Amino acid sequence: MTQATARHILVESEEQCLSLKKEIEAGLDFAEAAKTNSSCPSGGNGGDLGSFSPGQMVKEFNDVVFTGELNKIHGPVQTQFGYHLIEITSRED
């Protein structure tokens, strides 16, 4: 079964998400950005969500993680929880 690992940052607004994405692309460490900005409990762990299979995350998140390019910052991705920046760190079939 396909498995992926990813980390993310969850914020309330698209504007905040876009601003953080620019900062990360300019050199801000993703894990540090997650620790200081993410409203998800995973933020304390640098946004790391561990390993999961298709269907374990909400559809919008799942679609990005299982089709997106590895080691690239994706987002903003809007879900019922807010706006996410997602970095897919691995994916195996």
mmCIF file of the C-alpha atoms, coordinates in Angstrom:
data_MODEL
# 
_entry.id   MODEL 
# 
loop_
_atom_site.group_PDB 
_atom_site.id 
_atom_site.type_symbol 
_atom_site.label_atom_id 
_atom_site.label_alt_id 
_atom_site.label_comp_id 
_atom_site.label_asym_id 
_atom_site.label_entity_id 
_atom_site.label_seq_id 
_atom_site.pdbx_PDB_ins_code 
_atom_site.Cartn_x 
_atom_site.Cartn_y 
_atom_site.Cartn_z 
_atom_site.occupancy 
_atom_site.B_iso_or_equiv 
_atom_site.pdbx_formal_charge 
_atom_site.auth_seq_id 
_atom_site.auth_comp_id 
_atom_site.auth_asym_id 
_atom_site.auth_atom_id 
_atom_site.pdbx_PDB_model_num 
ATOM 1  C CA . MET A 1 1  ? 0.000   0.000  0.000  1.00 0.00 ? 1  MET A CA 1 
ATOM 2  C CA . THR A 1 2  ? 1.207   3.491  -0.821 1.00 0.00 ? 2  THR A CA 1 
ATOM 3  C CA . GLN A 1 3  ? 2.650   5.398  2.140  1.00 0.00 ? 3  GLN A CA 1 
ATOM 4  C CA . ALA A 1 4  ? 3.800   8.997  2.379  1.00 0.00 ? 4  ALA A CA 1 
ATOM 5  C CA . THR A 1 5  ? 5.487   11.190 4.935  1.00 0.00 ? 5  THR A CA 1 
ATOM 6  C CA . ALA A 1 6  ? 4.910   14.908 5.024  1.00 0.00 ? 6  ALA A CA 1 
ATOM 7  C CA . ARG A 1 7  ? 5.093   17.955 7.192  1.00 0.00 ? 7  ARG A CA 1 
ATOM 8  C CA . HIS A 1 8  ? 2.805   20.933 7.167  1.00 0.00 ? 8  HIS A CA 1 
ATOM 9  C CA . ILE A 1 9  ? 2.033   24.329 8.597  1.00 0.00 ? 9  ILE A CA 1 
ATOM 10 C CA . LEU A 1 10 ? -1.591  25.175 9.366  1.00 0.00 ? 10 LEU A CA 1 
ATOM 11 C CA . VAL A 1 11 ? -2.696  28.815 9.584  1.00 0.00 ? 11 VAL A CA 1 
ATOM 12 C CA . GLU A 1 12 ? -6.035  30.658 9.530  1.00 0.00 ? 12 GLU A CA 1 
ATOM 13 C CA . SER A 1 13 ? -5.633  32.852 6.448  1.00 0.00 ? 13 SER A CA 1 
ATOM 14 C CA . GLU A 1 14 ? -4.495  32.459 2.870  1.00 0.00 ? 14 GLU A CA 1 
ATOM 15 C CA . GLU A 1 15 ? -2.493  35.682 3.227  1.00 0.00 ? 15 GLU A CA 1 
ATOM 16 C CA . GLN A 1 16 ? -0.528  34.314 6.193  1.00 0.00 ? 16 GLN A CA 1 
ATOM 17 C CA . CYS A 1 17 ? 0.052   31.086 4.287  1.00 0.00 ? 17 CYS A CA 1 
ATOM 18 C CA . LEU A 1 18 ? 1.387   32.921 1.225  1.00 0.00 ? 18 LEU A CA 1 
ATOM 19 C CA . SER A 1 19 ? 3.622   35.109 3.382  1.00 0.00 ? 19 SER A CA 1 
ATOM 20 C CA . LEU A 1 20 ? 5.137   32.076 5.142  1.00 0.00 ? 20 LEU A CA 1 
ATOM 21 C CA . LYS A 1 21 ? 5.660   30.312 1.811  1.00 0.00 ? 21 LYS A CA 1 
ATOM 22 C CA . LYS A 1 22 ? 7.669   33.293 0.532  1.00 0.00 ? 22 LYS A CA 1 
ATOM 23 C CA . GLU A 1 23 ? 9.772   33.323 3.717  1.00 0.00 ? 23 GLU A CA 1 
ATOM 24 C CA . ILE A 1 24 ? 10.472  29.577 3.491  1.00 0.00 ? 24 ILE A CA 1 
ATOM 25 C CA . GLU A 1 25 ? 11.378  29.824 -0.194 1.00 0.00 ? 25 GLU A CA 1 
ATOM 26 C CA . ALA A 1 26 ? 13.748  32.661 0.764  1.00 0.00 ? 26 ALA A CA 1 
ATOM 27 C CA . GLY A 1 27 ? 15.528  30.453 3.315  1.00 0.00 ? 27 GLY A CA 1 
ATOM 28 C CA . LEU A 1 28 ? 13.438  30.275 6.507  1.00 0.00 ? 28 LEU A CA 1 
ATOM 29 C CA . ASP A 1 29 ? 13.635  26.752 7.956  1.00 0.00 ? 29 ASP A CA 1 
ATOM 30 C CA . PHE A 1 30 ? 10.316  24.917 7.453  1.00 0.00 ? 30 PHE A CA 1 
ATOM 31 C CA . ALA A 1 31 ? 10.456  23.227 10.874 1.00 0.00 ? 31 ALA A CA 1 
ATOM 32 C CA . GLU A 1 32 ? 11.118  26.529 12.641 1.00 0.00 ? 32 GLU A CA 1 
ATOM 33 C CA . ALA A 1 33 ? 8.274   28.186 10.739 1.00 0.00 ? 33 ALA A CA 1 
ATOM 34 C CA . ALA A 1 34 ? 5.967   25.338 11.794 1.00 0.00 ? 34 ALA A CA 1 
ATOM 35 C CA . LYS A 1 35 ? 7.000   25.601 15.449 1.00 0.00 ? 35 LYS A CA 1 
ATOM 36 C CA . THR A 1 36 ? 6.290   29.332 15.602 1.00 0.00 ? 36 THR A CA 1 
ATOM 37 C CA . ASN A 1 37 ? 3.280   29.641 13.283 1.00 0.00 ? 37 ASN A CA 1 
ATOM 38 C CA . SER A 1 38 ? 1.295   26.412 12.938 1.00 0.00 ? 38 SER A CA 1 
ATOM 39 C CA . SER A 1 39 ? -1.969  26.019 14.833 1.00 0.00 ? 39 SER A CA 1 
ATOM 40 C CA . CYS A 1 40 ? -1.735  22.220 14.474 1.00 0.00 ? 40 CYS A CA 1 
ATOM 41 C CA . PRO A 1 41 ? -0.244  20.261 17.396 1.00 0.00 ? 41 PRO A CA 1 
ATOM 42 C CA . SER A 1 42 ? 2.281   18.840 14.901 1.00 0.00 ? 42 SER A CA 1 
ATOM 43 C CA . GLY A 1 43 ? 3.842   22.311 14.775 1.00 0.00 ? 43 GLY A CA 1 
ATOM 44 C CA . GLY A 1 44 ? 5.733   21.525 17.958 1.00 0.00 ? 44 GLY A CA 1 
ATOM 45 C CA . ASN A 1 45 ? 7.414   18.720 16.045 1.00 0.00 ? 45 ASN A CA 1 
ATOM 46 C CA . GLY A 1 46 ? 8.345   20.893 13.082 1.00 0.00 ? 46 GLY A CA 1 
ATOM 47 C CA . GLY A 1 47 ? 5.072   20.078 11.336 1.00 0.00 ? 47 GLY A CA 1 
ATOM 48 C CA . ASP A 1 48 ? 5.994   16.397 10.942 1.00 0.00 ? 48 ASP A CA 1 
ATOM 49 C CA . LEU A 1 49 ? 2.919   14.224 10.371 1.00 0.00 ? 49 LEU A CA 1 
ATOM 50 C CA . GLY A 1 50 ? 4.782   10.927 10.192 1.00 0.00 ? 50 GLY A CA 1 
ATOM 51 C CA . SER A 1 51 ? 3.749   8.182  7.780  1.00 0.00 ? 51 SER A CA 1 
ATOM 52 C CA . PHE A 1 52 ? 0.207   7.738  6.472  1.00 0.00 ? 52 PHE A CA 1 
ATOM 53 C CA . SER A 1 53 ? -1.779  6.066  3.693  1.00 0.00 ? 53 SER A CA 1 
ATOM 54 C CA . PRO A 1 54 ? -4.236  7.475  1.151  1.00 0.00 ? 54 PRO A CA 1 
ATOM 55 C CA . GLY A 1 55 ? -7.547  8.342  2.762  1.00 0.00 ? 55 GLY A CA 1 
ATOM 56 C CA . GLN A 1 56 ? -6.173  9.047  6.245  1.00 0.00 ? 56 GLN A CA 1 
ATOM 57 C CA . MET A 1 57 ? -6.127  12.812 5.674  1.00 0.00 ? 57 MET A CA 1 
ATOM 58 C CA . VAL A 1 58 ? -8.878  15.100 4.387  1.00 0.00 ? 58 VAL A CA 1 
ATOM 59 C CA . LYS A 1 59 ? -9.361  14.959 0.599  1.00 0.00 ? 59 LYS A CA 1 
ATOM 60 C CA . GLU A 1 60 ? -7.695  18.280 -0.287 1.00 0.00 ? 60 GLU A CA 1 
ATOM 61 C CA . PHE A 1 61 ? -4.598  17.371 1.753  1.00 0.00 ? 61 PHE A CA 1 
ATOM 62 C CA . ASN A 1 62 ? -4.573  13.778 0.489  1.00 0.00 ? 62 ASN A CA 1 
ATOM 63 C CA . ASP A 1 63 ? -4.766  14.899 -3.157 1.00 0.00 ? 63 ASP A CA 1 
ATOM 64 C CA . VAL A 1 64 ? -1.630  17.022 -2.815 1.00 0.00 ? 64 VAL A CA 1 
ATOM 65 C CA . VAL A 1 65 ? 0.406   14.499 -0.827 1.00 0.00 ? 65 VAL A CA 1 
ATOM 66 C CA . PHE A 1 66 ? -0.245  11.585 -3.161 1.00 0.00 ? 66 PHE A CA 1 
ATOM 67 C CA . THR A 1 67 ? 0.217   13.441 -6.460 1.00 0.00 ? 67 THR A CA 1 
ATOM 68 C CA . GLY A 1 68 ? 2.531   16.382 -5.728 1.00 0.00 ? 68 GLY A CA 1 
ATOM 69 C CA . GLU A 1 69 ? 6.241   16.750 -6.274 1.00 0.00 ? 69 GLU A CA 1 
ATOM 70 C CA . LEU A 1 70 ? 8.483   15.602 -3.410 1.00 0.00 ? 70 LEU A CA 1 
ATOM 71 C CA . ASN A 1 71 ? 10.503  18.101 -1.360 1.00 0.00 ? 71 ASN A CA 1 
ATOM 72 C CA . LYS A 1 72 ? 8.627   21.109 -2.723 1.00 0.00 ? 72 LYS A CA 1 
ATOM 73 C CA . ILE A 1 73 ? 6.442   23.491 -0.716 1.00 0.00 ? 73 ILE A CA 1 
ATOM 74 C CA . HIS A 1 74 ? 2.818   23.107 -1.855 1.00 0.00 ? 74 HIS A CA 1 
ATOM 75 C CA . GLY A 1 75 ? 0.080   25.516 -0.963 1.00 0.00 ? 75 GLY A CA 1 
ATOM 76 C CA . PRO A 1 76 ? -1.835  27.298 0.175  1.00 0.00 ? 76 PRO A CA 1 
ATOM 77 C CA . VAL A 1 77 ? -4.109  24.256 0.351  1.00 0.00 ? 77 VAL A CA 1 
ATOM 78 C CA . GLN A 1 78 ? -7.479  25.086 1.890  1.00 0.00 ? 78 GLN A CA 1 
ATOM 79 C CA . THR A 1 79 ? -9.258  22.486 4.026  1.00 0.00 ? 79 THR A CA 1 
ATOM 80 C CA . GLN A 1 80 ? -11.967 22.639 6.666  1.00 0.00 ? 80 GLN A CA 1 
ATOM 81 C CA . PHE A 1 81 ? -9.195  23.332 9.196  1.00 0.00 ? 81 PHE A CA 1 
ATOM 82 C CA . GLY A 1 82 ? -7.628  26.346 7.497  1.00 0.00 ? 82 GLY A CA 1 
ATOM 83 C CA . TYR A 1 83 ? -4.761  26.888 5.054  1.00 0.00 ? 83 TYR A CA 1 
ATOM 84 C CA . HIS A 1 84 ? -1.817  24.523 4.803  1.00 0.00 ? 84 HIS A CA 1 
ATOM 85 C CA . LEU A 1 85 ? 1.686   24.612 3.447  1.00 0.00 ? 85 LEU A CA 1 
ATOM 86 C CA . ILE A 1 86 ? 2.664   21.028 2.750  1.00 0.00 ? 86 ILE A CA 1 
ATOM 87 C CA . GLU A 1 87 ? 6.068   19.486 2.116  1.00 0.00 ? 87 GLU A CA 1 
ATOM 88 C CA . ILE A 1 88 ? 5.973   15.867 0.951  1.00 0.00 ? 88 ILE A CA 1 
ATOM 89 C CA . THR A 1 89 ? 9.135   14.284 2.312  1.00 0.00 ? 89 THR A CA 1 
ATOM 90 C CA . SER A 1 90 ? 8.701   10.747 0.910  1.00 0.00 ? 90 SER A CA 1 
ATOM 91 C CA . ARG A 1 91 ? 6.244   8.515  -0.904 1.00 0.00 ? 91 ARG A CA 1 
ATOM 92 C CA . GLU A 1 92 ? 6.474   4.778  -1.571 1.00 0.00 ? 92 GLU A CA 1 
ATOM 93 C CA . ASP A 1 93 ? 4.209   2.415  -3.484 1.00 0.00 ? 93 ASP A CA 1 
# 
